[in-house]
Amino acid sequence: MFKFQIRIHPLGMLYGSSGGFLSPDNLVGRSGAKFPPEAATLAGLFFRTRYHQPKEKKELKENLRVAGPFWAETKDKSEIYVPIPWSTIVGKDKTDRWELDDRKVWQRKNPELDPDFSWQPISTWNIEPDAIQSNESAEKSPWEFIPILHPKMQTHQRSVVAEDGLFLENAVQMEPDKCLVYLSTHELQPHELEPGWYRFGGENHLVEIECLPLDDNFQKWLNQPIERTFALIAPAVWGSQRYSYRYPQNWDFGEPLMLTDKPVPYRYRAGGRLGRGRYAVPAGSVYVLDRPIGKPWYDWPSEWFPTEGFNLKDVGCGLCLPVDIPGVSDENNEKGVA
């Protein structure tokens, strides 16, 4: 389904949220921080660059699919880092795994161990935690939130206001040798144009964008059918236009056993005018179902995802990969029993 990886190289500081302001008296501005931008931001960039071409705009409306966010080393064109499943705990010195016992209860040997790393290369997907640690492939997020001094400009000229003209705003700084990565069914430069600079995100920051073919290793994982166990590699919003759920309410696979964390903000714009705000199941969350689905994510019904101007599956909502969970054997997969 996905054919290209869109690599975005941030230039300078990027804002983690549009409203996370700081002051000496109020240092809680990071509570609304959101970074990296959702895949819907990339979809909006596609439409902006092709707005003057009606035929291509129609093609995008009907067939464009995007997903992310992920990240990669700038110099490595083949490897992409994805979130580590919650069932795998990788610390600096130790590792652990969640598994299901005979009572369908999640257990692990070292419950006090907290993960030090949250990303792994797709080439190491589904290998043992000790192997991930031994080859030092697990990584932390390559960005950090920092306060930045921001000027408040006068309305009639580009000068700072005389009183309270400077304030602290929450910003994001990425490591210079890292880039954001999104997946796409379409090439961003349809006529073999050179990679260029674009305005990206709600604050319209200048970024450098590169479009490359998607590596066969990633394609292999995306094409594998999801059976009873899978892990999200992108945030998931299930449910109707008004309500968000932890799993689709109209599927036939029972209430899943889940490993997850608190919901995360999921924001996007529909029609270029209306800002949307939802809560999503965070990437890395693990699902164990009563019965196998038997289809890769891109063949899942669109009815499982909300539709608000467009179906959220079109922007990679809930993109997932199969994952091995100790305690869920192949024999139990066939019987549909954990």
N, C-alpha and C positions, 0 to 999 in steps of 0.2 A: 504493500500500500504506500508507505512512505518511501520516497526515492532520493530525497536530498537532505543534507544537514546544513542548516543556516547558522553560520558562526558570526557572533556579534562581539566586536572588540570595543569595550567601553573606553572612552577617551576622557580622562579627568574624573571628577566626582559625579556620581549619580545619586539622585534622591531616592531613598527607600520608601517614601510615602509622600503624598501631596499635602498632608496636614499635620505631620509629626513635628511640631515646633517645640523648642526648648527655651528656657529662660533660667536665670539664676534661682528663681523661686519655684520653678516647675521643671523637674528633670525626668518626667515620665513620658516624654514625647515619643520614645521608641515603642510604646505600647501599640501604636498603629502601624508600625513599620512593615513593609511588604516588599520583599526582593527575593529572587528576580521577578520581572514582569511575567504575567501569565502568557500562554501561547496566543491568546486572543489579541494581544498587542502586536504580535507578528502578523496575524491575519489582517489587522487594520493597516499595517505597512504595505502589504500586498495590494490592497484596494487603493491606497493613496498613490502608489506608483503607477497604477494602471487605470486611474480614474478616467482618463481621456480616451480610453479604448473600449467602447461598448461591448464588442464581441468578447474580449478577454475578461471584462468585468462579469459578463454573464457566465463565462466558463468558471470563473472563480466562485461565484455564488453557488453553482451547482456541484462543483467537484473539489474545491480546495479543502484540504485537511492538514492541520498542523498539530504539533504536540510539543510538550516541554514544560518547564525549562530543565536543561541539563548544563554541563560545562565540560571543558576539555583543555588540555595543554595546547597553547597556540602553535607550537612546532609539530605536534603529533596530529596528523590529519585523519588517522583511522580510529583512534580510541576515544570513547565518550564515557564520561562518568555519570552513573545513575545512583539514586538513593539506595542505601543498604537496607534490606528488609528488617523490620522490627524483630523478626525471629532470630536475627544474627547480632550478637553483641561483640564488638571489636574494641578492646581497650588497648592502651599502650603496651601493657605487659601480659594481659590475660584476655581470653575470649570465652564466650558462653553461647548457648543456643536455647531457645524456648522449644519445648516439645509437649505433645499432648499425652497424658497418661490414660489409663483404662477408663477413667471417670470423665474423660473429655475436659480435663482441667489443665491449664497451661502451667508447666513447671520448668525450672532451670536450676542448675547446680549452685550457681553463685548469684543469688538475687540482689546482692549489694553492689555488684559490678555495674558501673555506668559506662555507656559507650563513649569513647573518645573520638570516634570517626563516624561520619554519616554518609560518605560517598565511596563507591568502588567502581573500577572500570567494568564495562559490560563484558569484557573477556574473562572476568573472574566470577561471573554470575553463577550462583548455585554451587560454588565450591565450599569446602569446609572453612569455618572461621579461622582455624589455626593456619590454614594455607594462605588465606588473605593476609593474616598478620605476618607470616614468615616471609612472604615476598614483598612486604611493605607497600602494598597496592592501595590500601584504604587511605582516605584523605578526609580532612576537614573541609568545610565550605571555604572557597578561595576568596571570600569577601568579608568585610567587617563594617559594622555600623559605627560611624564617628560623627560628632557634632562639627558643623562648619559655620563660620561666621558669614551671615548673609545680609546684604544691604536692602533696606526698604526704600524704594525709589520714589521720587516725586512724580505726580501725575502728569505734569506739563513739561518736564525735562529730565534727562538722564543724570540726575544728581540725587544724592542721599538726602532724605528729609533731615531737617535741622535737629529735631528732637526724637530720641529713640530710633535712630536711623539704622542701627545694626541689631540683629537678633541671631540666635543660634538655631540652626535647622538640622534635622537628622539627615545624614547623607551616607552613601555607601562608597567604599573604595575597594576595587578588585585588584588582585595581584596582577602585575603587568604582563606576566607570561601565561595568563589564563584568559579564556573567552567563554561567553555564554553560547549554548548550542540549543537549537530547536529543530524539530523534524518537519518536513513538508512534502506534500505530494507534487508540488510545482516548484520550478526554478524561479528565483526572485528576479534574475536578469533573463527574460525570455528571448532576447535577441542577441545573446552572447556579448553583452556589454561587460566592460571591466568592472570588478567589484568597486563599490563607491561608498561615500559617506551619506548617511541618512539621519533624519530625526526620528528618535525611537523613544517610546514611553510617554507617560503623561506630562513630563516636564520637557519633552522635545529635545533631549540631549543628542548631541552629535555622536554617532557611533560609526565604526567601519564594519561593513557587512561582506561576508564571503559565502558563496554558495558552492557546496561540494557534493559529489555523489555519496549516498549513504553506504557505509561499509557493509560487506556481506555478512560479517559476524553479527551485526545488529539486526540485519534482515532475518537471519536464521532464528534469533530469539523471538522476534515479532511474529514470525510465521508459525511458531509452535502453538498448538491448541492449549487452551486453559482447561484443566481438568477440575480437580477439587480444591487445589491449593494455589494461590497466586498472591503476588505482592504488587502494590501500586508503585509505579515509578513517576506518576504525575498525580496531583490532587484530584479527588473525585467528588462530584456533586451528583447525588442521586435524587430522584423524587419529582415533584410537580413544580409548577411555576411559583408556588407560594411556600412550600415546605422543602427542607433539605433532610435527607435521611442518611443513615450509615451504609445502607445497601438498597438496591432497587426493591420497591414494594410489589412489583408486578412480575417477578420472576418465579420459577418453579424449583428452586434449589434450596429452599428452607432458610431459616435464620442462621447466618454464618457465625462461626466462632472466630473472633477477631483479636488481633494484637494491633493496637492503635494508640494515638495520643489525642489531646484535645483538638477540636476543629480549628482550622486556619482560615483567615480571610481569603475570599476568592472574588476579585473585582474585575470587571470588564465594562466596555461600553457597547451599546447596541444602537446601530443607526447613526453613530457619530454624535449623538446628543445626550442620551440617557445613561447615567452611570449606574451600573448594577452592582449590588453587593450581596454575596451569599457566603455561607460557611461550607467548607469542604473537608472531607476526610483527608488527612495529610498523606503525602507521598511516603512510601515505606510501610504503610499499613498492610497487614497480612490477613487474608481471608481463608477459612476452611469451610467448604460447603458440604451438604449432605450427599449431593450427587454431582458428577462431573458435568461441566458445560460442554466440553468437546469442540469448542471453536476458539480461534484466536480472537483477540480483542476487537479487531476491525470488522469481524463478522457478527458481533453482538447486536441485538436489536436497538434501534435508535430510541424506542419507547422507554428504555431504561433511564434515559437522560432527559433533563429538563429542556424545554424549547422556549426561548425568549427572544424572538426575532430570528434566531438560528438555533440549531440543536447543539448542545454543549459537547456532544461527541465529536463534532466537526473541529473543535479546538483541543482535541486530545484529552478530554475529561476522563479520568479513570483508566488511563493507559496502564497496562499491567503485564507482568511476565510470570510464567509458571515458576514455582519455588518448591523445593523439597522441605517437608516438615517432619521431623522425627515423631513417630507414633501414628502417622498416617501412611499405611503401607499400600502397595499395589493391590494386594488381595482385598483390603478394606475399600480401596477405590472402586473395585468392581461391585462390592456388596453395598456401597454407599453408607458405610458405618465407620465412624472415627474410632 
